[in-house]
């Protein structure tokens, strides 16, 4: 589907330790990739169900990428 995976250098098993170490920004960046990719999978699902057209899917993904690009404090997901 052309989606980026998780940020390098971290996996889910490390989240509790990162939180205890106060590395909240890294945890947020890690979790944000899940949110964005889950939304994109749902959009594809809606396309397959006939509730979205290809044009609507493309427009929605473009809007998502623009939001990520210009949203403050975004780092890792800017390349999604």
Secondary structure in CASP SS format (residue, H / E / C, confidence):
PFRMAT SS
TARGET T0000
AUTHOR 0000-0000-0000
METHOD secondary structure of the structure
MODEL  1
X C 1.00
X C 1.00
X C 1.00
X C 1.00
X C 1.00
X C 1.00
X C 1.00
X C 1.00
X C 1.00
X C 1.00
X C 1.00
X H 1.00
X H 1.00
X H 1.00
X H 1.00
X H 1.00
X H 1.00
X H 1.00
X H 1.00
X H 1.00
X C 1.00
X C 1.00
X C 1.00
X H 1.00
X H 1.00
X H 1.00
X H 1.00
X H 1.00
X H 1.00
X H 1.00
X H 1.00
X H 1.00
X H 1.00
X H 1.00
X H 1.00
X H 1.00
X H 1.00
X H 1.00
X H 1.00
X H 1.00
X H 1.00
X H 1.00
X H 1.00
X H 1.00
X H 1.00
X H 1.00
X H 1.00
X H 1.00
X H 1.00
X C 1.00
X C 1.00
X C 1.00
X C 1.00
X H 1.00
X H 1.00
X H 1.00
X H 1.00
X H 1.00
X H 1.00
X H 1.00
X H 1.00
X H 1.00
X H 1.00
X H 1.00
X H 1.00
X H 1.00
X H 1.00
X H 1.00
X H 1.00
X H 1.00
X C 1.00
X C 1.00
X C 1.00
X C 1.00
X C 1.00
X H 1.00
X H 1.00
X H 1.00
X H 1.00
X C 1.00
END
